[in-house]
Structure formats: structure tokens, C-alpha cells
Amino acid sequence: MKTSAKFYHAGCPVCLAAESAVVNYLDRSKVDLEIVHLGDAKGRVAEAEKAGVKSVPALVIDGQALHLNFGADIAVLR
């Protein structure tokens, strides 16, 4: 069974660099990765907050939010 992961970002340079690293380093045969651009999908900000995302970029793996760097506070994306 694959691990479930969501990468939330806002499209800023910090977020795009983190996205590139995540995509290149995760073994996609073991991880089911969904990339969510919150700038384009504002309706999913509440979902990210519920998952524990405080700032983007963030990777949520099996319900655990991992904040990778600081691109933007989640409140700015509402």
C-alpha cells in the first residue's frame, strides 16, 4: 500500500523550489503525492489548515504536517 502525501504551496519561488525537491526525492512508487497550489485552489485552504498546515510550502504525510521552509503564512492565502 502506498503512503498518502499532499504538498501544499502558493506558487512563490520558495514553494516552487521545495516542490521540485519533493518531487525529485520522493519514491513515487511508494508515495501517492498530490500537489495542491493554494493560490489556484483557494477552496482548499481550509483543508490544509485542518491538516495542520500553518505556512507553505508544507508536506502532509499520513496526516502529519511537515513545514519545509517559509514562503507564506496560511492566513494570507484565505
C-alpha positions as YAML, in Angstrom:
chain: A
units: angstrom
residues:
- id: 1
  name: MET
  ca: [0.00, 0.00, 0.00]
- id: 2
  name: LYS
  ca: [1.27, 3.50, -0.90]
- id: 3
  name: THR
  ca: [1.75, 6.27, 1.62]
- id: 4
  name: SER
  ca: [-0.55, 9.24, 1.05]
- id: 5
  name: ALA
  ca: [1.02, 12.71, 0.83]
- id: 6
  name: LYS
  ca: [-0.11, 16.21, -0.13]
- id: 7
  name: PHE
  ca: [2.26, 19.04, -0.92]
- id: 8
  name: TYR
  ca: [0.62, 22.44, -0.33]
- id: 9
  name: HIS
  ca: [2.17, 25.58, -1.79]
- id: 10
  name: ALA
  ca: [1.33, 29.07, -3.02]
- id: 11
  name: GLY
  ca: [3.39, 29.25, -6.21]
- id: 12
  name: CYS
  ca: [6.11, 31.55, -4.85]
- id: 13
  name: PRO
  ca: [9.79, 30.87, -5.66]
- id: 14
  name: VAL
  ca: [10.40, 29.27, -2.23]
- id: 15
  name: CYS
  ca: [7.40, 26.98, -2.77]
- id: 16
  name: LEU
  ca: [8.40, 26.01, -6.30]
- id: 17
  name: ALA
  ca: [11.93, 25.13, -5.19]
- id: 18
  name: ALA
  ca: [10.53, 22.97, -2.40]
- id: 19
  name: GLU
  ca: [8.09, 21.33, -4.82]
- id: 20
  name: SER
  ca: [10.95, 20.43, -7.14]
- id: 21
  name: ALA
  ca: [12.89, 18.87, -4.27]
- id: 22
  name: VAL
  ca: [9.89, 16.90, -3.03]
- id: 23
  name: VAL
  ca: [9.03, 15.59, -6.49]
- id: 24
  name: ASN
  ca: [12.64, 14.61, -7.18]
- id: 25
  name: TYR
  ca: [13.31, 12.91, -3.85]
- id: 26
  name: LEU
  ca: [10.12, 11.01, -3.05]
- id: 27
  name: ASP
  ca: [9.85, 7.50, -4.42]
- id: 28
  name: ARG
  ca: [6.60, 7.86, -6.35]
- id: 29
  name: SER
  ca: [6.22, 4.06, -6.49]
- id: 30
  name: LYS
  ca: [5.79, 4.18, -2.69]
- id: 31
  name: VAL
  ca: [4.15, 7.58, -2.21]
- id: 32
  name: ASP
  ca: [0.86, 8.76, -3.69]
- id: 33
  name: LEU
  ca: [1.63, 12.50, -3.95]
- id: 34
  name: GLU
  ca: [-0.91, 15.22, -4.68]
- id: 35
  name: ILE
  ca: [0.38, 18.74, -5.30]
- id: 36
  name: VAL
  ca: [-2.05, 21.47, -4.25]
- id: 37
  name: HIS
  ca: [-1.41, 25.06, -5.39]
- id: 38
  name: LEU
  ca: [-3.43, 27.05, -2.84]
- id: 39
  name: GLY
  ca: [-3.14, 30.21, -4.92]
- id: 40
  name: ASP
  ca: [-5.15, 28.47, -7.64]
- id: 41
  name: ALA
  ca: [-7.31, 26.35, -5.31]
- id: 42
  name: LYS
  ca: [-8.37, 28.80, -2.59]
- id: 43
  name: GLY
  ca: [-11.26, 26.50, -1.71]
- id: 44
  name: ARG
  ca: [-8.73, 24.03, -0.29]
- id: 45
  name: VAL
  ca: [-7.12, 26.39, 2.24]
- id: 46
  name: ALA
  ca: [-9.46, 25.15, 4.99]
- id: 47
  name: GLU
  ca: [-8.45, 21.56, 4.14]
- id: 48
  name: ALA
  ca: [-4.78, 22.50, 4.52]
- id: 49
  name: GLU
  ca: [-5.44, 24.23, 7.84]
- id: 50
  name: LYS
  ca: [-7.37, 21.20, 9.12]
- id: 51
  name: ALA
  ca: [-4.36, 19.05, 8.19]
- id: 52
  name: GLY
  ca: [-2.15, 21.25, 10.39]
- id: 53
  name: VAL
  ca: [-0.58, 23.47, 7.75]
- id: 54
  name: LYS
  ca: [0.46, 26.81, 9.27]
- id: 55
  name: SER
  ca: [2.59, 28.07, 6.37]
- id: 56
  name: VAL
  ca: [3.55, 26.97, 2.90]
- id: 57
  name: PRO
  ca: [5.32, 25.12, 1.49]
- id: 58
  name: ALA
  ca: [4.25, 22.16, 3.58]
- id: 59
  name: LEU
  ca: [4.12, 18.44, 3.02]
- id: 60
  name: VAL
  ca: [1.43, 16.42, 4.79]
- id: 61
  name: ILE
  ca: [2.28, 12.73, 5.02]
- id: 62
  name: ASP
  ca: [-0.26, 10.35, 6.54]
- id: 63
  name: GLY
  ca: [-1.83, 13.23, 8.45]
- id: 64
  name: GLN
  ca: [1.41, 14.78, 9.76]
- id: 65
  name: ALA
  ca: [2.22, 18.31, 8.54]
- id: 66
  name: LEU
  ca: [5.88, 18.99, 7.79]
- id: 67
  name: HIS
  ca: [6.77, 22.63, 7.20]
- id: 68
  name: LEU
  ca: [9.66, 22.77, 4.75]
- id: 69
  name: ASN
  ca: [10.50, 26.45, 4.58]
- id: 70
  name: PHE
  ca: [8.64, 29.73, 4.91]
- id: 71
  name: GLY
  ca: [7.06, 31.10, 1.76]
- id: 72
  name: ALA
  ca: [3.77, 32.44, 3.13]
- id: 73
  name: ASP
  ca: [1.58, 32.20, 6.21]
- id: 74
  name: ILE
  ca: [-1.57, 30.18, 5.56]
- id: 75
  name: ALA
  ca: [-3.70, 33.16, 6.73]
- id: 76
  name: VAL
  ca: [-2.50, 35.18, 3.74]
- id: 77
  name: LEU
  ca: [-3.99, 32.58, 1.38]
- id: 78
  name: ARG
  ca: [-7.55, 32.76, 2.72]
...
